[in-house]
């Protein structure tokens, strides 16, 4: 395997000529500088396929999110009025088992419920009913307990609202409203 007339000799990483190279290199000779070359067509094909994969993924996420937020929603018993007022905060799952939520008693007969995922990056918010706030420890965000609106930190959107209904001494979740403003 010697270069033909007019061909330049191959360059190997260690700089030694071909007879001094290990046997495997004689079986698989490659030009190291040409080995790292990527053709423009291959690069563009990679970019188009990667961009297409990202676009399909975003469409799938949007479709899955829209499907989850559409009604009709089930009527789910969360707790009794006495239990919610005694504990002040009750965790539950709504509208399905993948939706962590919090029901909060703001006082006698005043109840609110929100999705527990922070509107910034979906970290779990921690209720502090004595301070009237919900705290997101991931990025130090705060939401007011009364309306679920962000008051400090990076969150810009309010927490998703779970609509409640009180009947026969029990509190029921009846709807789910993702909010943007």
C-alpha positions as CSV (number, residue, x, y, z in Angstrom):
1,X,0.0,0.0,0.0
2,X,2.2,2.7,-1.3
3,X,0.9,5.9,-2.8
4,X,0.5,5.8,-6.6
5,X,2.5,8.2,-8.7
6,X,1.1,11.7,-8.3
7,X,-0.7,10.9,-5.0
8,X,0.5,12.6,-1.8
9,X,1.5,10.3,1.0
10,X,-1.0,9.7,3.7
11,X,-0.5,11.4,7.0
12,X,-1.0,9.4,10.2
13,X,-1.7,10.8,13.7
14,X,1.7,9.7,15.1
15,X,3.5,10.9,12.0
16,X,5.2,7.6,11.2
17,X,5.2,6.1,7.7
18,X,2.9,3.3,6.7
19,X,5.4,0.4,7.2
20,X,5.9,1.5,10.9
21,X,2.1,1.6,11.6
22,X,0.3,-1.2,13.5
23,X,-1.2,-4.0,11.4
24,X,-4.8,-2.8,11.8
25,X,-4.0,0.6,10.3
26,X,-2.6,-1.2,7.2
27,X,-5.9,-3.1,6.9
28,X,-8.0,0.1,7.3
29,X,-6.0,3.0,5.9
30,X,-7.7,6.4,6.2
31,X,-6.5,9.9,5.7
32,X,-7.0,11.5,9.1
33,X,-7.5,15.1,7.8
34,X,-10.2,13.8,5.4
35,X,-11.8,11.7,8.2
36,X,-13.1,14.8,10.0
37,X,-14.6,16.4,6.9
38,X,-18.4,16.8,6.8
39,X,-19.9,17.6,3.5
40,X,-22.3,20.5,3.2
41,X,-25.1,18.3,2.0
42,X,-24.7,15.9,5.0
43,X,-24.7,18.9,7.4
44,X,-27.9,20.4,5.9
45,X,-29.6,17.0,5.9
46,X,-28.7,16.7,9.7
47,X,-30.1,20.2,10.3
48,X,-33.4,19.6,8.4
49,X,-34.0,16.2,10.2
50,X,-33.2,17.6,13.6
51,X,-35.4,20.7,13.1
52,X,-38.2,18.5,11.8
53,X,-37.9,16.3,14.9
54,X,-38.1,19.3,17.2
55,X,-41.2,20.6,15.3
56,X,-43.0,17.3,15.6
57,X,-42.1,17.1,19.3
58,X,-43.5,20.6,19.9
59,X,-46.7,19.7,18.0
60,X,-47.2,16.5,20.0
61,X,-46.7,18.4,23.3
62,X,-49.2,21.1,22.3
63,X,-51.8,18.4,21.2
64,X,-51.3,16.5,24.5
65,X,-51.7,19.6,26.5
66,X,-54.8,20.8,24.7
67,X,-56.4,17.4,25.1
68,X,-55.8,17.4,28.8
69,X,-57.2,20.8,29.4
70,X,-60.5,20.2,27.5
71,X,-63.7,19.3,29.4
72,X,-65.9,17.9,30.5
73,X,-64.2,17.5,33.8
74,X,-65.2,14.9,36.4
75,X,-66.8,16.0,39.7
76,X,-64.3,14.9,42.4
77,X,-64.8,15.0,46.1
78,X,-61.7,16.6,47.7
79,X,-62.5,16.7,51.4
80,X,-65.2,17.6,53.9
81,X,-65.6,21.3,54.8
82,X,-64.6,20.5,58.4
83,X,-61.5,18.6,57.3
84,X,-60.3,21.4,54.9
85,X,-60.8,24.1,57.5
86,X,-59.0,22.0,60.1
87,X,-56.0,21.1,57.9
88,X,-56.1,24.4,55.9
89,X,-54.4,22.6,52.9
90,X,-55.4,19.3,51.2
91,X,-53.5,17.8,48.3
92,X,-55.4,15.9,45.6
93,X,-55.1,14.9,41.9
94,X,-57.2,16.6,39.3
95,X,-58.4,16.3,36.5
96,X,-56.5,13.0,36.3
97,X,-53.9,11.1,38.3
98,X,-51.1,13.2,36.7
99,X,-52.4,16.6,37.9
100,X,-51.2,17.4,41.5
101,X,-53.4,20.1,43.0
102,X,-53.9,22.0,46.3
103,X,-57.1,23.0,48.0
104,X,-56.6,25.8,50.5
105,X,-58.9,27.2,53.1
106,X,-58.6,31.0,53.3
107,X,-61.0,31.2,56.2
108,X,-64.5,29.9,57.1
109,X,-66.4,29.3,53.9
110,X,-63.6,30.6,51.6
111,X,-61.8,27.9,49.6
112,X,-59.5,28.0,46.5
113,X,-57.7,25.3,44.6
114,X,-54.8,25.5,42.2
115,X,-52.7,23.2,40.1
116,X,-49.5,22.5,42.2
117,X,-47.1,22.9,39.3
118,X,-45.4,26.3,39.1
119,X,-46.2,28.2,35.9
120,X,-42.5,29.0,35.4
121,X,-40.9,25.5,35.1
122,X,-43.4,23.1,36.6
123,X,-41.7,22.7,40.0
124,X,-44.1,21.8,42.9
125,X,-45.3,24.8,44.9
126,X,-45.4,24.7,48.7
127,X,-48.3,26.3,50.4
128,X,-47.8,28.7,53.3
129,X,-51.5,29.5,54.3
130,X,-50.5,31.4,57.4
131,X,-48.6,33.9,55.1
132,X,-51.2,33.8,52.4
133,X,-48.8,32.6,49.8
134,X,-47.5,29.6,47.8
135,X,-43.8,29.3,47.4
136,X,-41.9,27.7,44.5
137,X,-38.5,26.7,46.0
138,X,-36.8,25.9,42.6
139,X,-36.4,29.6,41.6
140,X,-37.8,31.4,44.7
141,X,-41.1,32.3,43.1
142,X,-44.1,33.4,45.1
143,X,-47.9,33.3,44.3
144,X,-50.6,34.9,46.4
145,X,-53.0,32.3,47.9
146,X,-56.1,34.4,47.3
147,X,-55.9,34.5,43.5
148,X,-52.9,32.4,42.5
149,X,-51.2,35.4,40.8
150,X,-47.3,35.6,40.9
151,X,-46.0,38.3,43.2
152,X,-42.2,37.6,43.2
153,X,-39.6,35.6,41.4
154,X,-39.5,34.5,37.7
155,X,-43.1,33.2,37.3
156,X,-45.1,35.5,35.1
157,X,-48.4,33.5,34.8
158,X,-50.8,32.6,37.6
159,X,-51.3,29.1,38.8
160,X,-54.0,27.0,37.0
161,X,-57.3,27.4,38.8
162,X,-59.4,24.4,39.9
163,X,-63.0,25.4,40.2
164,X,-64.7,24.3,43.4
165,X,-68.2,23.5,44.5
166,X,-69.4,23.1,48.1
167,X,-72.5,20.9,48.7
168,X,-73.7,18.6,51.5
169,X,-70.7,19.6,53.7
170,X,-68.1,18.5,51.2
171,X,-65.8,20.4,48.7
172,X,-65.8,19.1,45.1
173,X,-63.5,19.9,42.2
174,X,-65.6,20.6,39.1
175,X,-63.3,22.2,36.5
176,X,-59.7,23.1,35.5
177,X,-58.7,26.4,34.0
178,X,-55.2,27.0,32.8
179,X,-54.6,30.7,33.0
180,X,-52.3,33.0,31.0
181,X,-52.8,36.4,32.6
